[in-house]
């Protein structure tokens, strides 16, 4: 990508400042404020509608390349106690996951630019190694035996200054005959380590004396459990005692540092439990609340046995904040309409957009309608490259789809810079559980298409799909405010109570507990909710209290692209159990009447048919102008080619919480075998889980009332909004949506 950027926030209020960070290969670029109305350039729809606006931030800016520095590690500031000029020992339990990928630092105070310092490493062959350098010579010793991936090892390196010797130890937690990778290695050291001002790094090593991002290399993949450094050389018996848990590092007077990873799980703090207080900081969001070498299976919750979760998982593609410099800023004017905006960045040869939502201040709504933009879902899918995820490749192969990847410039940028979202895998094959807004999100764009949808042709998703709804409301003359997931999470009922009706976007999948509580309170207080999507209120999502730009998801027992170890399913940032909301008593049916039941994406959508409940007087307003036998959404769509029901769908289910008075007014069935029932409801493997064999593969349209005049209307389909503009907005999907929105937005009571 010749030009790419991001903003320091996804949404803003009047008076707030938004900072824009840009990387540009050209000598300069132009920035133009625009309002996003419709971004999908499909010729079968309204086409691109993007209005240029006046702004003091419009103009030309110098171009410069800003780099990404992925990879997590712990940084401990330089301290005289770490300048070891005599004998020393480094020990840790390690769980490497990419042995043989190259030199990887475990615990190092090593300047790899100048070969000064000392460090315990996993060497290029995958063996434990100790290195000592003075800037002129490097003494290194290795066990010479490659470790196995994803296995725990006790690792230690000892330098004896009196003997001029170095020794390394590598002992697996589990021993197997004929494949034992236990090993030791020894050698001589001509001199002790030279002094360097480099930080001590756990999970990598320094490049020079700098301490900032981009100054750490030799990044490690895997877990490290409670490392320690001693200012003396431990003997073989002492090493064995440490390995067997028979002695405590804290009891040794020569202890320099002993970092306790079994505390401060929700923060970036890494505490040194020794009297020296050589505390560190975990940078770029390594995985916390993960099992250590001594986990015994007695608990699945790290809070119950923190000493068994005293490990941190490092990955060379972790990234919580790109930390780019700001190129220009924009202060939202007091009178700017609530809507979706972006700065369009252009060079002579390239273009990019950096979108952001503008909402009113809490308590100062400007319309009776709020459109809820799913920013947490955007973060979950940020930079997703499902097309090279083995789980999805297998899924696509079963559908006869071959989606080459990477092909587009933004796809190459994601891969080359190790960018990924919560659907992707780290380079070691583990799932990504943290996502951040403070980095380029190249699929958060007004014209974005996901190429794994629509038989490889691609279809609008996320922002480009949500603009279908915003464009439709503008075309029909509805005034509305734009609010976001973040706004509900932080402002809750105080924000929602200013609106008669809230309309969801097409894919409101990722919700926090605070959001669910706020929505329930809003509905019970008389609010109305139009759930015009599918696969909503699905994955348990948490927001990092200290880093609110970061969300966390731990996937298990749901339909997804990876699955966490069950013992690591609790969120490190909040301590809450992860997975699906339905397993914590918040099945979507409880709040909105329907919940995830099936998914497709490459087959043919379907249309809705009216059911007897649609003729109940309570539902009459929904079907004004709709024939008794008229199929709903039986026409072309901007999503999968045809049909208002599809992609991912939800169904009503009283057993999961659909209220007994709910009206099931319409349903869509007749899906082909590329649509599948969700795995969380399959008790055993069988062949009757597809559109032609399972009646749970459907999309349900539901209406029901809450106390005090509240109500919910659902369509249960991601594809619904892509039909709104068909035939110049004159169609029955548009008509039903307008009927409901008009009634829900009014001050009049429902029938």
N, C-alpha and C positions, 0 to 999 in steps of 0.2 A: 504494500500500500504506500503510495507516494505521500499521502496525507492521512492522518488518523488522530483522533483525540478523544477526550472525555471531559466531563464536568465534575466538580467536586461534590455535586449533589444531583439527585434525579428530580427534585421538585423544590419549589421556592414559593414564598409569599411576597406580596408587595412590600417593597423596602429592603428585601434581602438581596445579598450580593452572591452571584454565581461566578465561580472562577473556572476558566476554560484552559485546558492543558493540551498542547498540540505538538505532534511530531511531524515534521515536513521535510522532505528531501529537496524541495525547490528553495530558491533563495528567499522567497516571500510567498505569502498566501493572503487571500481575501476572506473576510468574515462578514456574513450577512444574516441578520435576524430574520427568521421566517416563522409564519404560523402554519402548523401542519394540520391539514383538513382531511386529505385522503392521499395515501402514498402509493397504493397498489396501482401499477401502470398497466395492468391487464386491459387490453382493448375492449373486452366484454363488459367492463365496468365504467365508472365515471372518469377513470384516469387520474393522473396526478393533479392534486389541488394543493399547491403550496404557495402562500402569499408572502411576498417580500414586505418587510416593515422597516420604518425608520428607527434608528437606534444610534445612540452615541457610541456604541461599541462597534458599529459597522466600520469597516476600513481594511487597510492593508497592514500586515504585520510581518516582521522578519521570520523567515523559516529557519528551523534548526532541527536536527534529529535528536529525539529523546528516546533513550533506550529503556527496555524492560529488564529487570534483574530478578527473575524468579528464583526460588529456592529458599527453604526455611533453615534456620540455624539458631543457636543460642550464642549471644555475644556477652562476654564478661570483660569489662574494661581493664585495661592494663594496670597492674599493681606491682610494686616491688616484691611482694611475696610470691609472685608468679615468675620472677626472674631466677630460675633455679640454676645455680652455678655448681651444685654438687650432686650427690646421688638423689635419685627420685624414682617414684613408681606411679604409673597411671593405670587405673583399672575401671572397667565398666562391663555391664552385661549388654550385649548387642544382638540385634535381630536384623541382619542385613537382608535386603530384598532385591538388590541388583548386583550381586557379586560378579566381578569381572567387567564392570562397565568403565573402569578407570580408577584412579586413585581417589579415595574417599576419606575425608577426615572424620575421626571419631571424637577425640579430645586433643586439641592442638593449640599450641602457642607458636605458630610457625608462619613465617613470612615466605610464601612459596615463590615470590619474585626474586628473593635474594638467598634462599636456602639457609635461613637463620632461625634458630629456636629448636623446639622439640614437639613431638606429637605422636599420638597413637592413631594408626590409620588402618583401613582396609586397602591393601595394595592392588595393583593392576590385575593380579591373578586371583584376587578374592581371598587372600590370606591376611591374618593379623600381622601388622608391621609396626615397628618403632623407628622413628627417624630423629636424628640429632644433627644439627648443622651449625656452623659458625660463620657462614658466609663464604668460606673457601673450600671446606670439605664437608661432605655429608656422610655420616655413618648410619647405615640402615640394616635392620635385620628383620627377617620374615619367618613365619612358621613354614612357609613353602607349601602349605596344603590349603586348597581352596575350600571355603566354607560352603554350606548349602544355603540356598535362599530360604527365607521365612522360617529359620530355626534359631533358637536362642543359644548364644555362646558366652561363656565367661572369657573376657579378653583382658590381658594385662601386659604392660611393658615395664621393664626394670633397667635402670642405668646405675651401675656401681662405679662411682668415681675412683675409689681406691683400687679396684681391680682393673679399671678401664674396660669394663665389659657391658654389654647390653644383652637383654634376654626378653623374649616374648612368649606368651602363653595363650593358647586357644583351646577351650574345652567346651564341647557341646553339652547342653543340658540333657539331651537324650543320646544314648549310645546305641549304635547298631553294629552287629557283627559284619565284618567284611566291608563296611562303609563308614568306619569310624573316622571322623575328621578332627579328632583331638591331635594336637601337635604343639611342639615347642621349637624354638629356634634361638640360637645364640651367636654372638660375635664380639668383636672388639670395637672400642671407641677411642679414637686418638685424643679427642678433647671433649669437654662438655659442651652444652649448647651455648651459642652466642646470645647476647641480649637483644631483644627486639621490642619496640613499642607497640607491636601489633596486639590487638585484642586476643584473648583466649576464645577460641571458637569451639563449640560442641556441635557436630554435624557438618563440619567443613574446615577450611583453613583460610587465613588471611592472605590477601595479595598486597603486600606492602604494609605500611604502618597505618593506613586509613582504617576508619571504623564505620564508614557509611555503606549504603547498599551499592553493590557492584564491586565491593572490595573483598568479597568472599568467594573462594573457588573450592574445588575438590568436594563438592556437595555430596552429602551422604543420603542414601535412601534406606529407610527402615527405622526400627525403634532403637533407642538407647535408654538404659535403665540405670539411674542413680550412679553417675560416674564420680570418681574421687581421685585426688592427687596427694601423694605423700612426699615429704622432703627427705626421704631416705630410701635405700633399696631394700625392699622386702625380700626375705629369703623364701625358698620353695615351700617350706612348711607354712609360712605366713600367707603366702599366695593361696595355698590349698585351703587354709582356714577361711580366708575371705570368700573363696569360691563356694565353700560348703556352708556359708552363713554362720560359722562358728565364732567369729569375732566381729566387732563393730568398728568401722573406720573412726567413729567419733572418740573411741577410747585410745587412739594413738596420738602421742604428743607431737609427732612429726606431721600430723595431718595439716595439709595446706587448704584444701577445700573438699567438701562433700556435698554435691548438689542434689537436693531432694526434689524429685519431680512429682512426688506424691502429695503435693499441696498447691494452692493457688491455681487450681485447674482452670478457672474462668478468666484468668488474666495472662499477661505476657511475662509476669514475674517468675523468675527461676531463683529459688532461695538456696543459698549456701548454708547448710546446717552447722558448719564448723564455727568456732569462735571468731574466725577472721572475717566473716561477712562478705565474701567475694561473690555477691549476688550478680545474676545475669538477667538478660532480657531475651525472651523468645521472639524472634522476628519473622515476619511473613507467615504467621499462623500455622505453625506445625500442629499436628494432631495431638490433642491432650485427652485425658481420661481414657487411655488405652491400656490394655493389660500388660503387666510386666512379666518378668521371667518367673516370678513366684505366684502367679495367679493360680488358684487351686480349684476353680469352678464352684466355689461355695457361694458366690454372689455375682449378680449381673450388674450391680449398681456401684459405681466407683466411690460413691459417698459412704457406702457401708464398710468398705475395706480399702481406704486410700493407699495403704502401703502395698497392695497388690496391683495398683494402677500407677505405680511410680515409674512410668515410662513416657517418653515423648516420641511421636512418630514424625520423622523428617522426610520431606520429599523435595527433589530438585526442581519442581515446578510449582510449589506453593507461592502464592502472591496475594497479599491482602491490601497492598497500596502501592501503586506504581511510583508514587512520590515524584511525579513530574513537576517541573516549574510551571508557573502560570504564565500564559501568553497574553491573555486579556480578560477583563472582568465586565460583568453586566449587572447593574442594579435594577431590579424589577420595579417599574414605575407604579405609583399608587393607583393609577387608573387603567392598568393593563387588564384586559379581559381574561378571566380564567379560561385556559385552553391549553393545547399542546403546542409547544414552540421548539425551535431548534436554531442553532447557528449553522448555516451552510458554509463549509470551508472549501475553497476552490484554489487550484493552481491552474496554469495553462492546460494541464493534461489530466487533472484528477479532481475528485469531489468527494466530500464526506459530510455527514450530518452529525451534530451532537445534540440530541433531543433533551428536553426537560419540561416538566409540567409546571404550570402556574396555578395555584389554588388561592382562594380568598383566605383571609385570616380567620382563625377559629372564632365562631360567633358572628361572623360578618358575611354570611352566604349571600350570593347575588342572584340566586335562582331557587326554584323549588325542587329542581332535579340535580342530583349529583351523579356523575359518571365515575365509577371506581376503576382506576387504572392499576393493574396488577403488577406493581413494581417488584414485589418479592418473587413473583413468578418470572419476571424478566431476569432477576439475579440468578434464579435457579437455572435458567436456560442460557445464561450469559456465555457467549462464545462456544456453545455446544458444538461438538463435532461428532455427533452420533454415528455418522457414516463410517467412522473407523473404530467404533466400539465393537468388540467381538460379539457382545450380547445382541446388539442390534443387527450386525451383519448376518448373524444366524437367523434372526427374525425376518430380515429382508430377503434372505436366500429362500426362506420358506414361502415367500410371496412371489418368487421369481424376479425380484428387483436387484439390479446391480447399479449402485450409485458410486461412480468414481469420486475419489476424494483424496487430497484437496485439488480443486480445479480453479475456483474463483480467487481473485487477489486477497479478499478478506479471509478465505479459508487457508491460504498459504501463510498469511500473517498469524493466524491463530496457532497453526502447527509449528511454524518456525520459532515463535516466541513462547511456546508451551502454555498458551492460554486455554483455559477450559472452564466449564461450569459444573453444576451438580449432577449432570448426566454423563460426565466424562470420567475417565480413569487417569490416575497419575501414571508417570512413566514406568512405575513398577507394577502396574496392573491393579492397584487398590483404588477404591472409589474416592472421589473428591467430595468432602462434606462441608467445606466452607466456601462462600462466594462473597465477593466484594464489589461495590459500585465504583471504587476508586481505581479504575484501570479502564483501558479501552474495551468497550463491549460492542463488537463490530456487527452483531445481529440485533442490536437495539437501534434500528434504523427504520425510517418510514416506508421503505420499499423492500424490506427484508422478506425473503422466501426461504423456507426450510426444504432442502432438496430431497430429504428422505420421506416427504409426504407427496402424494399424488403420482404414484407410479414413477418416481424419479424426476418428474417434471417440476416439482416444487410447488409450494402453496404459501400464501401469506400467513404468518403466525406472529404472536406477540404484538408489538406495536402496530405493525402493518395491518393486522386483523382488527385491532381495537379501533383504528382509524375508520374502518368500515362503519362502526356504530356512531362515532362522533360525526362523520360526514352525513350519515343518515339523519341524525337529529338536526343538524344545521339545515339540511334540505327540506325537512318537514316543519321548520320554524320553531323547534323546541329550544328554549334557553336552558343552559345547564352549566354547572361548575364541574371542573375536573378535580378530583381528589385521588389520593394514592393509598396503597396498603400502609405505607409508613405513617401517613396522617392518621389513619384509624388506629394503628398500633400505639402511637404516642398520644393522640388527643381523644380517641374513643368516642363516647356518647356526646361529649361536649361539641364535637365536630358534627356528628351524624344528626343530632337533634335539630339542626338548622334546615333540614331537608324533608320534604314530604315523601320523596322516593329516592332510593339509591339503585342505580343500574350497574350490574356487574359487567366486566368485560367478557371476552369469549372464553377465557381459560384461567379462571381464578383459583389456581391449584394450591398455592402455598400461603397458608394462614398461620398466624401466631395465636396463642391462647388469648391474648389481650384483644385481638381482632374478633375472635369468636364471642367473647364475653360482651364486647361493645355491640356487635350485631344483634345478639339476643336481647340485650337491654333496649336497643333502638326499636326492635320489632314489638316487644312487649309494651313499649311506651306509645305505640301507635304508628311507628314508621312502616314503610312499605319497601319491599325489595324485589327487584326484577333480576332473576338469575338467568341470564341469557347465554350461558356457556355450558361446558361439560367438564368433568374431571375436576370439580371445584372442591375447596375446603378439604383437601385430601391429605397432603403430607404435613406432619408436625414440623413447624418452622420456628426457630428462635432467633432473636436479635441479640448480638453481643452487647451487653450493657456498657462496656468500656469502649467498644469500637462499633457504634451503631451503623456503620457502613457495611458491616459484615453480618451475614445470616448463616445459620447452620442447619443442616438436615442430615439425619442418620437413617439410612434406608434399611428397612427389614419388613418382611411379611407384606409386601405390596408389589404392585406392577411397576417395574423400574428397570434401569439399565445396569445396576450393580446392587450388591447387598452387603451391609456391614456385618462384621462378626457380632453375634447376638450379645456377647458380653461387653461390647463397646457401643451399645445402642443408645446410651444416655448421652445427652448433649453436654459437652464440656462447658459451654458458655452459660448455661442456666441450670444444669443438673437435671433437667426434666427428661423423662423417657421419650425416645424418638419413635419413628415409625408412622403409622396411619392414625389419624384422629379417631377413626371408628373404634380403635382398640383402647381408646382412653375415654370412651363415653360420649364422644363428639362426632358420631356418624353424621355426614352431611344431611341425611334424611331428617335428623332431629331439628335442624334449623331451617333448611330450605326445601324439605320434602323429597328430594331425590339425591342420589349419590352414585359415584362411579360404578359402572357395570360392564362396560365393553370398550374396546378400542379397535380402530382400523387404520386408515391412513393411505392405503394403496388401492382399495377397492372402490365400489360404487356406493354412494350415499343412498339414502332413502327419503321418502316423504311421510308426513304424518297423516293419519286418518282420525277423524273425530270419533269419540266414544260416547256412550249414553250420558255420562256426566256433563258433557259439553252442552247439553240441552237443559241443564238445571238453571233456574232463574238466576242463581248466584253467579253463573258464568256467562250470562247472556251478553254482557258488555264486551267480552273477549272476541266473540264471533260475529259482531255486527258487520254485515256486508260479506259474510262467508257462507257459502252454500252448505246444505246439510251433508252432502256427499263429496264435497270438494276436498281434494288432496292438498295438503298444505306444504308448500315448498317443492312442488312437483315441476321444477324448472332448473335452468342453469344456475350455477353458483360460482363465485370467485375462489372457492376453496378446493373441492375435489371434482369440479366439473359439473355436477348435478346433485340436487337434493339438499334440503335444509337440515336433515338429520344425519350425522356421521362424524367421522374422524375419532372423537372420543365422546361417549354418551353416558347419561345417568338415568337411573330408573327409580321409581317409588318403591318403597318396601316398608310396610307397617312394622315388621320385625326389627328393623333398624331405626325406627323412629318417625316414619311418615305419619302425621296426625290422623286420627280416625275420621275426622270430618273433611279431610283433603279430597278435592275433586280431581280424579284422573281424567282430564278432558280430551286428551289425544295421545296417540302413541305412534311410533315409527318402528316397524319391523322389516322383514324382507331384506335383510342384509346378506351379503355373500360370505364365503368362507375365509375371506381375508380379514374379517372382523372376529375378534375373540373375546370371550368372557374373561374377566379379570382373575388373576391367579390367586388372589387372597380369598376367593370364594370357592376354589376347587379343592375338594377334600382328598381326591385321589386322581391319578392320571387316567384320562379316558379320551375318546375321540369325539365326544359330543359337547364341545365347548365353542363352536363357531356359529356364525350367523344363520346357517341353514339347519343347525341341529339343536340350538339352545334358545329357549324363549326369553332368557335373561339378556340376550343381546338385543337391546332395544333402547329407544330414547322416549322418555315420558314427559308430557306436558301436564303441569299440575297447578292448581290454585287452592290456597287455603288461607284462612284468616287467623290473625293473632288478636289478643285482647286490645281494647281501646282503639279499634279501627285499623290496626296493623294488618298487613297481608303480604303474601309471597306468591309470585308467579314464576314458573320455571319452564324452560324449554328443554333442558338436559342435553344440549348438543353444542359442540364447538362450532359446527358448520352453520348454525343458524344465522349469524350476523353476516356471513358472506353472501346471503341471498337478498339482503335488504335492498340493494340497488338494482336488482333485475328489472328490466323493462322500465327504465327511468324511474325507479322507486315505486312503480304501480304494480304491486303484487300482493298476494295474501300474507306472506311473511311480514312485509312492511305494514300491511293493514292491521294485523293482529298486534304487532309491537306498538303501533300508534294507539290502538284502542286501549291497551293496558296502560301504557305510559300516560296517556291523557287522564284516565280514571285515577291512577295511582298518584299523579301529581296534583290532582284537584284537592280542594279542602272538603269536598263532599264525602259523606260516608259511603262505604261500599254497600251493595245490595245485602 
